[in-house]
Amino acid sequence: MKIFSQAALLSTQRVMQQNQNKLEIAMKQLASGNRFANSSVDAAGQAIAENIKAQVKGMDAATANAENATSLVQHAEGALNEQNNILIRMRELAVQAASDTYSSVEREFINYEFEQINSELDRIAKTTRFGSQNLLDGSERTYEFQVGSDSNSSSRIVYQQDANTTGSELGVDGLSVDSQSSARDALDSIDSALEQISGARAKMGAVQSRLEFAINNNQSQKENLASAYSKLADTDVAQAFTEMRRAQILQQYQVAVLANANDSQGYALKLIA
């Protein structure tokens, strides 16, 4: 019998340390909900999961960009809608004033409203802004909306803003319906202005529709990427709990074995006592 042999003791300690490491990993996984509580668990899987996580965050930012761009277009379109309503009312007043059922005095009353709302139409065009950016006064600007998470051009939507719906541009500046002839002449100008407003709204509506599709696509991609990340990174609670209980049970036995290994060092002393 070798008196000072510690082979059994060292072997027991090594196995105990391995089991302790497994127990700690299982407990970290359960506490954090992340399977990669320790990168040694699956280094390759963790690298893939972090890349997917970056894509998910990028999709969040891209979706927010698309929603902000939609807000810009909606703001301009809302102003165009009011201008359209004003032109319809101006046309209605012009038709009224063109009839002999109204006297010159009554036409003056009609003309007063006509001029007031015509001025409002021009004011809307000159004061419609998104932040500090004018949208309807003819100021030209090319917008590039980042609606994807990549750096290539396919992740951007380009929109050329050049709408000009001021009274002078629409051809309604200075119109009046204070006489039958001027009321009739105003009808053609108003009809032309309505066409221009409709064209501007159609252009903005097309961009808004595209942005909405981009948002829907981003949300769908984010959902799928988040699902893939969850499968890779989320803790399998049942498996982790089983591993933890197994390690705890083994730990109890290993402590008993270690105690026995320590006691074996004293058996040799009893032989010579």
C-alpha positions in Angstrom: 0.0 0.0 0.0 1.3 3.5 -1.0 1.1 5.8 1.9 1.2 9.2 0.2 -0.7 8.4 -3.1 -3.2 11.2 -3.8 -4.4 9.9 -7.2 -7.9 9.2 -6.0 -8.2 12.5 -4.2 -7.0 14.5 -7.3 -9.3 12.6 -9.6 -12.3 13.3 -7.4 -11.4 17.0 -7.1 -11.1 17.2 -10.9 -14.5 15.6 -11.5 -16.1 17.8 -8.8 -14.7 21.0 -10.5 -16.1 19.9 -13.9 -19.5 19.2 -12.3 -19.4 22.6 -10.5 -18.8 24.3 -13.8 -21.8 22.6 -15.3 -23.9 23.5 -12.3 -22.9 27.2 -12.6 -23.7 27.3 -16.3 -27.1 25.8 -15.8 -27.9 28.2 -13.0 -26.7 31.2 -15.1 -28.9 30.0 -18.0 -31.9 29.8 -15.8 -31.3 33.1 -14.1 -30.6 35.1 -17.3 -32.8 33.2 -19.8 -29.9 33.2 -22.2 -28.4 29.9 -23.3 -25.1 31.7 -23.9 -24.6 32.7 -20.3 -21.1 31.2 -20.8 -19.6 31.6 -24.3 -18.0 28.2 -24.0 -21.4 26.5 -24.4 -21.7 27.1 -28.1 -19.2 29.7 -29.5 -20.4 29.3 -33.1 -24.0 29.4 -32.2 -23.4 32.5 -30.1 -21.7 34.3 -33.1 -24.7 33.5 -35.3 -27.2 34.6 -32.7 -25.4 37.9 -32.1 -25.4 38.6 -35.8 -29.1 37.9 -36.0 -29.6 40.2 -32.9 -27.8 43.0 -34.8 -30.1 42.5 -37.8 -33.2 42.7 -35.5 -32.0 46.0 -34.0 -31.3 47.3 -37.5 -34.8 46.4 -38.5 -36.2 48.3 -35.6 -34.3 51.4 -36.6 -35.2 51.0 -40.3 -38.9 50.7 -39.4 -38.7 53.8 -37.3 -37.2 55.6 -40.2 -40.0 54.5 -42.5 -42.6 55.5 -40.0 -41.1 59.0 -39.7 -40.9 59.3 -43.5 -44.6 58.3 -43.6 -45.4 61.0 -41.1 -43.6 63.6 -43.3 -45.6 62.6 -46.4 -48.9 62.4 -44.4 -48.3 65.9 -43.1 -47.9 67.3 -46.6 -50.8 65.3 -47.9 -53.1 66.5 -45.1 -52.3 70.1 -46.2 -53.0 69.3 -49.8 -56.4 67.8 -48.7 -57.3 71.1 -47.1 -56.2 73.0 -50.2 -58.4 70.7 -52.3 -61.4 71.4 -50.1 -60.7 75.1 -50.4 -60.6 74.9 -54.2 -63.9 73.0 -54.2 -65.5 75.7 -52.1 -64.1 78.4 -54.4 -65.5 76.6 -57.4 -68.9 76.4 -55.7 -68.8 80.1 -55.0 -67.8 80.9 -58.5 -70.7 78.9 -59.9 -73.1 80.7 -57.6 -71.7 84.1 -58.6 -71.9 83.3 -62.3 -75.7 83.2 -62.1 -78.0 86.2 -62.6 -79.9 85.1 -59.6 -77.4 87.1 -57.5 -77.2 90.8 -57.6 -73.9 92.8 -57.5 -74.4 93.4 -53.8 -74.8 89.7 -53.1 -71.8 88.9 -55.3 -69.7 91.2 -53.1 -70.6 89.0 -50.1 -69.7 85.9 -52.1 -66.5 87.5 -53.3 -65.4 88.4 -49.8 -65.5 84.7 -48.7 -63.9 83.7 -52.0 -60.9 86.0 -51.5 -60.5 85.0 -47.9 -60.3 81.3 -48.5 -58.1 82.0 -51.6 -55.6 83.7 -49.2 -55.8 80.8 -46.8 -55.0 78.4 -49.7 -51.8 80.4 -50.3 -50.9 80.6 -46.6 -51.2 76.8 -46.2 -48.7 76.2 -49.0 -46.2 78.7 -47.6 -46.4 77.5 -44.0 -46.7 73.8 -44.2 -43.5 72.4 -42.7 -42.1 69.2 -41.2 -39.7 70.5 -38.6 -37.9 73.3 -40.4 -38.5 71.9 -43.9 -41.0 73.6 -46.2 -43.1 71.0 -48.1 -45.4 72.8 -50.4 -43.9 76.2 -51.4 -41.7 74.8 -54.3 -38.6 74.2 -52.2 -36.8 71.3 -53.9 -35.1 68.6 -51.9 -34.3 64.9 -52.5 -35.0 62.7 -49.5 -33.3 59.4 -49.0 -35.2 57.3 -46.5 -33.2 54.4 -45.0 -35.9 51.7 -44.7 -33.6 48.7 -44.7 -30.8 47.5 -42.4 -28.1 47.2 -45.1 -25.8 49.8 -46.6 -26.7 49.2 -50.2 -29.0 51.3 -52.3 -31.9 48.8 -52.2 -32.3 49.6 -48.5 -33.2 53.3 -49.4 -36.3 54.9 -50.8 -35.6 58.1 -52.8 -38.3 60.8 -52.9 -38.0 64.0 -54.8 -39.9 66.8 -53.0 -40.8 69.7 -55.4 -44.5 70.3 -54.8 -45.5 73.9 -55.3 -49.2 74.7 -54.4 -48.9 78.4 -53.8 -51.7 80.5 -55.2 -49.5 82.0 -57.9 -48.3 78.5 -59.0 -51.8 77.1 -59.1 -53.0 80.1 -61.1 -55.6 81.2 -58.7 -53.8 84.2 -57.1 -55.8 87.4 -57.7 -59.0 85.7 -58.8 -62.3 87.2 -57.9 -66.0 86.6 -58.4 -67.2 90.1 -58.0 -68.8 90.0 -61.5 -70.6 87.4 -63.6 -67.8 87.3 -66.2 -65.0 87.1 -63.6 -66.8 84.3 -61.9 -67.1 82.3 -65.1 -63.4 83.0 -65.9 -62.4 81.7 -62.5 -63.9 78.3 -63.1 -61.3 77.3 -65.6 -58.4 78.4 -63.4 -59.9 76.6 -60.4 -60.3 73.4 -62.4 -56.7 73.6 -63.5 -55.6 74.1 -59.9 -57.6 71.1 -58.8 -55.8 69.0 -61.3 -52.4 70.2 -60.0 -53.4 69.4 -56.4 -54.6 66.0 -57.5 -51.3 65.3 -59.2 -49.3 66.3 -56.1 -51.5 64.1 -53.9 -51.1 61.1 -56.2 -47.3 61.4 -56.1 -47.3 61.6 -52.3 -49.8 58.8 -52.0 -47.6 56.5 -54.1 -44.6 57.2 -51.9 -46.7 56.7 -48.8 -48.0 53.4 -50.1 -44.5 52.2 -50.8 -43.4 53.2 -47.3 -46.3 51.2 -45.8 -45.2 48.1 -47.7 -41.6 48.7 -46.5 -42.8 48.9 -42.9 -44.9 45.7 -43.3 -41.9 43.9 -44.8 -39.6 45.1 -42.0 -42.0 43.9 -39.4 -42.3 40.5 -41.0 -38.6 40.1 -41.3 -38.1 41.2 -37.7 -40.6 38.7 -36.5 -38.8 35.9 -38.4 -35.3 37.0 -37.2 -36.5 37.3 -33.6 -37.9 33.8 -33.8 -34.6 32.5 -35.1 -32.7 34.3 -32.4 -34.9 32.9 -29.7 -34.4 29.4 -30.9 -30.6 29.9 -30.8 -30.2 32.0 -27.7 -33.1 31.4 -25.3 -32.6 29.0 -22.5 -34.3 25.6 -22.7 -35.7 25.8 -19.2 -36.6 22.1 -18.9 -33.1 21.0 -20.1 -31.3 23.6 -18.0 -33.3 22.7 -14.9 -32.6 19.0 -15.5 -28.9 19.7 -15.8 -28.9 21.7 -12.6 -30.6 19.1 -10.6 -28.3 16.4 -12.0 -25.3 18.4 -11.1 -26.6 19.1 -7.6 -27.2 15.4 -7.0 -23.8 14.5 -8.3 -22.3 17.2 -6.2 -23.7 15.5 -3.0 -22.2 12.2 -4.0 -18.9 13.7 -5.0 -18.6 15.4 -1.6 -19.1 12.0 0.1 -16.5 10.5 -2.3 -14.0 13.3 -1.5 -14.5 12.8 2.2 -13.8 9.1 1.8 -10.7 9.9 -0.3 -9.5 12.2 2.4 -10.1 9.5 5.1 -8.1 6.9 3.1 -5.0 8.9 3.8 -5.4 8.1 7.5 -5.9 4.3 7.0 -2.2 3.9 6.4 -1.4 5.6 9.7 -3.6 3.2 11.6 -1.5 0.3 10.2 1.7 1.5 11.8 0.0 3.0 14.9 
